[in-house]
Every structure is written in C-alpha cells, then in structure tokens.
C-alpha cells in the first residue's frame, strides 16, 4: 500500500471525526426511542391495542432495533479495522451504515408517532401525523441534501 500524503491523512482524519460526531448526534435519539418501545408492552393499556396496532408496534420496534444496529455498527467496524491502514473504506462503510441507520430511525420515528396517534385519536389523525412526520424527516434528513447534490452535479 502506498503511503498517503500528510494532506490526505488530515482530510481522512477530519472525515472520520465528522462521521463519529454525526453518530454521536443520532445515537441518543435512537436509544431513547428504542428504550421507550421496549417498555410499551409492559404498560397496562397495551392490552387494549388492536391487532393492527400491535403489528405497527412490531414493525416500529424492529425498525428501531435496526437503527440501533446500523448506528452502532460503524464503531465496531472502525474498532476492528482501525489499524489496518484502510481509513477510506472505514469512512465509506461507516457513512453507508449511518445513512441506513437514519432511514431505519425515520421509519421507527414515523411508526411511533403513527402508533401513538392511532391509539389515542383515529386512523385519519394517525395517517396525517405519520405522513407529516415521514415527510418532515425525509425532507430534512435526505431531501435538502439530495436536491443540493443534484443541482451541483
């Protein structure tokens, strides 16, 4: 493997630090949501949930678990490979895992809002609330950057 120049090493170090900082922002949110979802079945009112609500709950719980896995995976990936001199791959794979984690977190967050609205209000309110949350997360987390990226290319 050819030695990298100091400038490239600095760029890679900065990219890795940025990736790790982004993970630090996303992880607390998914951890709180996952903990909340794990506690839900043990609440007395959960027994009143319809089969549909239980199905939505399971999908939401699994999306939250997937988000947790995807968002923690870059740390394990980095730790296992950090001394193997392939920082570009660690950054590339970490970025992919982070994006997959954000998609799963968006699904879980949307599901949690939908489930709460459906349990408390009605199907129409739940659909509107879920759609609003999905649209907001999709636009803020992905849409803005993808539109800018498309304009620049």
N, C-alpha and C positions, 0 to 999 in steps of 0.2 A: 504494500500500500504506500503510495507516495505521501510524503509529508505535506501537510497543509500549511499555507502561509499564515502568518500571525493575523492578518486582516480577516481571513476566512474563519480562523478559530474564534476570533472575537465575535464575528457575526453568528456563528453556530452557538457560542456560549449565550449570547443575547437571546437568540431564538429559543433555546432550551429554557432559560429563565422565564421568558414570556409565557411559554407553554405551561410551565409549572405554576406560575402566578394565575393563569386563567383557570387551571384546575382547582386552585385554592378558592377561587370565587364560586365555582359551580358546585363543589363538593358539599358545603354546608347545606345548601338548599335541597339537594337530593337526599342527604342524610336525614334531615328533619321530615321531609315528605315520607320517606321510607319508614321511619320510626312511627309516624302518625298512622300510616296504613297498616303497619303490623299490629297496632293497638286496637284498630277499629273492630275486628271480630269479637273482641272481649268486652265490648260495650253492650249493655242490656238491650238497647234499641236495635242493634244489628239483627237480632232475631226477627224483627218486623220487616226486614228488607225483602223485596220481591226476588224471584229467581233472576230476573233481568238485572236488578241492582247488584246481586251477588256476582253475576257474570262480568259486569262492568268493573266491579271491585277487583276481581281476579286479574283481568287484563291490566288494570291500573297498577296493581301490586307487582305483577310481572314486569311491566314497563319500568317501574321504579327500581326493581331489582336489577334489571338490565342496565339502567342508567348508572346505578351504583357500580356495577361490574365494569362498564366501559370507562367511567371516570376515574376509577382507581387503577385500572389496567396499565395506563402509561407509567405510573410509578413503579409497578413491578417490572414492566418491560425495561425501563431505564435501569433499575437496580441490577437486574440480571445481566444486562449488556453494557453497562456504563464504562467498563474498562476494556472493551473490545475494539475501540477506535472507530466505531461506526455511528458517530453522533448524527449525521444526516438522516440515517434510517430511523434512529430513535426519535428524532423530531418528526419525521414524516409519519411514522406509525402512531406516535403519540397524538399528532394532530387528527389523524383519522379516527382514533379511538375517542378523542374529545368530542369531535363532531357527532359521532354515533351516540355518545352519551347525552349530548344535548338534544338530539332527536328523541331518544327514549325519555328523557326528562320532560320534554314538551308533551309527549303522549301521556305520561303519568300525571303531569300537572293538569292537562286538559281533562283527563279521566276523573281526577279527584274533584275538580270543580263541577263537572257534569254530574258525578255521583251525588255530591252534596246538594246540588240544586234539584236533582230529581227526587231525592229523599225528602227534602223539605218543601219544595214547591210543586212543580208539574213537569211533564215531559217537554212542553213548549218552552218553559223557562230554562230547563236543563239544556235543551238543544241550543237556545240562544246564548246562554252563558258559555257553554262548551265551544261553540263556534267563535264567539268573541275572544275567548282565551286562546284558542288554536290560531286564529288569525293574528292576534297581537304577538304571540310568541314566534309564529312563523315569520312575520314581517320583521320584528325587532332582532331576532336571533339569526335569521338567514336572509330574508328578502332584501333588506337595506344593503348588505354587503354584496349579495349576488347581483343586484341591479348596478351597483357601482363597478363591480368587476366586469360586467358585461359592457358597460359604457367605455371602460378603459381599454378593452381589447378590440 
